């Protein structure tokens, strides 16, 4: 049984522009299976449909067509069961200003019908470094602390499937590390984790499998290692203040003075360097590195852009 | 404690934590009404033969406070959690539309009764009250609070901004309460306004509630019960339907 299953799921929203009755497809026939115990990454640019997928999974939004299940329970027909098995950390930093951290966690446990959950709540507080904030009002917490409470709230009912929607957006390094250690521990204990993030190095380090989404469609879906292998295996990186010849510029990823060129073999690297020399471009800090997920991501998005 | 009980408890705690604003303030408002209207009209208005104006006014003010606060409770809680975004915590739970309904309306009844009880305890010293049929008092207090809590739930789901909710409150709830016979017996009105008042369900809540105190009323308490009960069933059916389809809370 899949932990999460999307079967030909589409979601149409009324189009904000265009004529009355016009719709735009936020999700276009997405099918995806996430196995129990996987650490799965969902990547894509803004507006690709990641949050729509998570909202449908969590029952916050209804799919226009298709079927979604969590541990075999349909998120619409059998929503109570599906939601018991799912813990969602929302993207927005939301909180209830009337209550303190412990109260918020007790209420959340209660909504799931769990009595006397204090032992688990204490463990969550401890693991997330919130013990000394347990009696602080939610309003008094910093953004990072509120984020930790959101994680704790998602886990009060010990869900087998955990969904994190960009949990590290705007979060400091210390919390990121605490959070990932904790989530990795839960994953080792058998929890399935679905993660969306803009930090590709996090996805590369944590996720065993990755789906890339663009304009509502899955454009790549594979083991993280296989995706990395399929991309150009190396990248030539250097700095320059000069203008590159067109033949190189069209293939390069340019960030300010930093130029990165995908290379499959030594010959290609030699050709790049020869072209640079011929054009009289002065370069410094030349290095060759292995391709990372960001290179794969850019390749995939470029290819998807060309095919649509 | 099952899920809906926790939500009910949380909703009660929510208003109780700010009881200075949610309980003490409306009690003070009602006392001011009593002092001003009672002072001005005590010697000029007599409604039923044996009842002084102040005695007549006290149950009206109690009921008005019950109704307004029951409405305020569910509507303000919902709009706040919609605007703050923390409604997502509830939307992610297995609570059904019935659970939401019971918890929001139940906590509204609780707030209505707490405020109504407070108004009663403070105003009862200003006059001599009788309690001819206490059960009617209780029935109308609870049913009236349930109806207004349900209307508050509908308004809270519908409104997207605080000013829309304020409009609902100022242009529908306030006029209907003020024109329902809180401050006067509709028997003293011209014929047209008497007939118009009979179309206002708020009139039956206040009239039935008052019957419990004095044993006299403008309409039969059974008629009032039937009309208020029917209004509640219609509002409840709409509220449960809106919750079931996730009106403005699930897209």
Interface residues (C-beta under 8 A of the other chain):
Chain A: X13 X55 X58 X59 X60 X61 X62 X79 X80 X81 X83 X84 X86 X88 X90 X92 X94 X95 X96 X97 X98 X99 X103 X104 X107 X108 X109 X110 X111 X112 X113 X115 X153 X154
Chain B: X1 X2 X3 X5 X6 X7 X9 X10 X13 X14 X17 X18 X81 X84 X85 X86 X88 X89 X90 X91 X92 X93 X94 X95 X96 X246 X250 X251
